Amino acid sequence: MRVFILGGTGSIGSPIVRALIERGHEVWALARSEASASKLRAGGATVMAGDIAAPERWTAGLPLIDAVIHAACDFGNEMAAIDARLLDALLPALAAQPKRPRFLYTGGGWLFGATGDDVATEATPLRPVPAFAWMVPQFTRILGSRDVDGIVIHPAMVYTPDGGVFRRFARDAVECDAVRVVGSEQVRWPLVHGADLANLYVLALAHAPARSSYIGAALDGVAVGGIARAFARRFRTSHQEPVIISSDAIAAELGEWARGYALDQLLSGAKARRDLGWTPTYLDPESEIARLP
Ligand SMILES: NC(=O)c1ccc[n+]([C@@H]2O[C@H](COP(=O)([O-])OP(=O)(O)OC[C@H]3O[C@@H](n4cnc5c(N)ncnc54)[C@H](OP(=O)(O)O)[C@@H]3O)[C@@H](O)[C@H]2O)c1
């Protein structure tokens, strides 16, 4: 397949690019800077220069494609408007393709809100964190579009060897000699390793029916206190106990979207396992943390 990816240098997108190339797919990737373009080229992708905030500048130059994977976001105050403008330009361009492309849209586990002890599935009503509520009409638009065969993936919290959602823990350990946790040690995060999530995208690309959605969670929910302590051990911080900070503090530091770090959630990846044969292999994040360089 020829796949066009948005966000191919991100925590979610980089492992997807790698997985697609390894399986012999042809990858075209959007890049907004020369630094991103170099990384993508080094990984074997063909680069299209462009910014998701100015889609009218590059959508006319799209090659014939079989699928789009959208995993780009700048997490700024304008992210909702940028995504709306992107789809406004991209969907008509895709409608002009001779064969209707598949479109994998990246939603997120935070759209399910705090679940307490109930494990959310794709059928659970959404209760998005306010900063990401805009994603719901966006993915609904993709699922209902006649221009593409829309599929939505809701990733759990994604970690990769060089960071993902764990990057902040490692940085805290090195810079603050202590690891901070938002809300409480008991907050549970559903987790998935970037490589496992990439395999889910590849499976969905090949097998998911149009208008379907999948939660990409390898582990339903892991207490963040245990993860923070694993980082404290690995980096031998003086303070082994996590430092608890408020969601107001993390929102002031990173933006309103970061309040999602305080969500106590359990999410199920059972549908992807059952319907797509997804078999995540990274099921012991604490061992991964212990092995970090
Ligand atoms: N990470 C998670 O745990 C997680 C979980 C669930 C859902 N999600 C969702 O998945 C999406 C991607 O998240 P992520 O964690 O992979 O983010 P990330 O690591 O910050 O990567 C963002 C990607 O988007 C690209 N990008 C940002 N602004 C752009 C622009 N204006 N034009 C072109 N490209 C742009 C970045 O390219 P550059 O190389 O130029 O920076 C990068 O490739 C987000 O919508 C997020 O909410 C993430």
The ligand as an SDF file (V2000), in Angstrom:
LIG
                    3D

 48 52  0  0  0  0  0  0  0  0999 V2000
    1.1810    9.9690   23.0880 N   0  0  0  0  0  0  0  0  0  0  0  0
    0.1020    9.4570   23.6520 C   0  0  0  0  0  0  0  0  0  0  0  0
    0.1940    8.7990   24.7160 O   0  0  0  0  0  0  0  0  0  0  0  0
   -1.2460    9.6120   23.0220 C   0  0  0  0  0  0  0  0  0  0  0  0
   -2.2900    8.8160   23.4810 C   0  0  0  0  0  0  0  0  0  0  0  0
   -3.5350    8.9420   22.9050 C   0  0  0  0  0  0  0  0  0  0  0  0
   -3.7310    9.8420   21.8830 C   0  0  0  0  0  0  0  0  0  0  0  0
   -2.7050   10.6170   21.4500 N   0  0  0  0  0  0  0  0  0  0  0  0
   -2.9670   11.5610   20.3510 C   0  0  0  0  0  0  0  0  0  0  0  0
   -2.1690   11.2140   19.2410 O   0  0  0  0  0  0  0  0  0  0  0  0
   -1.7970   12.3770   18.5170 C   0  0  0  0  0  0  0  0  0  0  0  0
   -0.2820   12.3900   18.3590 C   0  0  0  0  0  0  0  0  0  0  0  0
    0.2970   12.3750   19.6560 O   0  0  0  0  0  0  0  0  0  0  0  0
    1.8500   12.1300   19.8890 P   0  0  0  0  0  0  0  0  0  0  0  0
    2.0090   11.8350   21.3290 O   0  0  0  0  0  0  0  0  0  0  0  0
    2.4010   11.1850   18.8650 O   0  0  0  0  0  0  0  0  0  0  0  0
    2.4130   13.6080   19.6410 O   0  0  0  0  0  0  0  0  0  0  0  0
    3.9330   14.0570   19.4020 P   0  0  0  0  0  0  0  0  0  0  0  0
    4.8810   13.0210   19.8460 O   0  0  0  0  0  0  0  0  0  0  0  0
    4.0380   15.4310   19.9570 O   0  0  0  0  0  0  0  0  0  0  0  0
    4.0080   14.1440   17.8080 O   0  0  0  0  0  0  0  0  0  0  0  0
    3.2340   15.0770   17.1000 C   0  0  0  0  0  0  0  0  0  0  0  0
    3.4800   14.8950   15.6290 C   0  0  0  0  0  0  0  0  0  0  0  0
    2.6910   15.8740   14.9300 O   0  0  0  0  0  0  0  0  0  0  0  0
    3.5650   16.6430   14.0930 C   0  0  0  0  0  0  0  0  0  0  0  0
    3.0710   18.0120   14.0250 N   0  0  0  0  0  0  0  0  0  0  0  0
    2.7520   18.8130   15.0660 C   0  0  0  0  0  0  0  0  0  0  0  0
    2.3360   20.0140   14.6170 N   0  0  0  0  0  0  0  0  0  0  0  0
    2.4250   19.9560   13.2590 C   0  0  0  0  0  0  0  0  0  0  0  0
    2.1620   20.8890   12.2320 C   0  0  0  0  0  0  0  0  0  0  0  0
    1.7200   22.1280   12.5120 N   0  0  0  0  0  0  0  0  0  0  0  0
    2.3150   20.4910   10.9490 N   0  0  0  0  0  0  0  0  0  0  0  0
    2.7870   19.2370   10.6660 C   0  0  0  0  0  0  0  0  0  0  0  0
    3.0640   18.3130   11.5980 N   0  0  0  0  0  0  0  0  0  0  0  0
    2.8840   18.6790   12.8850 C   0  0  0  0  0  0  0  0  0  0  0  0
    4.9210   16.5830   14.7740 C   0  0  0  0  0  0  0  0  0  0  0  0
    5.9280   16.8720   13.8260 O   0  0  0  0  0  0  0  0  0  0  0  0
    7.3160   17.6400   14.1870 P   0  0  0  0  0  0  0  0  0  0  0  0
    8.3960   16.6220   13.9590 O   0  0  0  0  0  0  0  0  0  0  0  0
    7.4130   18.7380   13.1970 O   0  0  0  0  0  0  0  0  0  0  0  0
    7.2310   18.1320   15.5940 O   0  0  0  0  0  0  0  0  0  0  0  0
    4.9340   15.1240   15.2250 C   0  0  0  0  0  0  0  0  0  0  0  0
    5.2440   14.2820   14.1420 O   0  0  0  0  0  0  0  0  0  0  0  0
   -2.3600   13.5510   19.3070 C   0  0  0  0  0  0  0  0  0  0  0  0
   -3.5890   13.9280   18.7540 O   0  0  0  0  0  0  0  0  0  0  0  0
   -2.5760   12.9870   20.6910 C   0  0  0  0  0  0  0  0  0  0  0  0
   -3.6220   13.6370   21.3850 O   0  0  0  0  0  0  0  0  0  0  0  0
   -1.4620   10.5190   21.9930 C   0  0  0  0  0  0  0  0  0  0  0  0
  1  2  1  0
  2  3  2  0
  2  4  1  0
  4  5  1  0
  4 48  2  0
  5  6  2  0
  6  7  1  0
  7  8  2  0
  8  9  1  0
  8 48  1  0
  9 10  1  0
  9 46  1  0
 10 11  1  0
 11 12  1  0
 11 44  1  0
 12 13  1  0
 13 14  1  0
 14 15  2  0
 14 16  1  0
 14 17  1  0
 17 18  1  0
 18 19  2  0
 18 20  1  0
 18 21  1  0
 21 22  1  0
 22 23  1  0
 23 24  1  0
 23 42  1  0
 24 25  1  0
 25 26  1  0
 25 36  1  0
 26 27  1  0
 26 35  1  0
 27 28  2  0
 28 29  1  0
 29 30  1  0
 29 35  2  0
 30 31  1  0
 30 32  2  0
 32 33  1  0
 33 34  2  0
 34 35  1  0
 36 37  1  0
 36 42  1  0
 37 38  1  0
 38 39  2  0
 38 40  1  0
 38 41  1  0
 42 43  1  0
 44 45  1  0
 44 46  1  0
 46 47  1  0
M  CHG  2   8   1  16  -1
M  END
$$$$
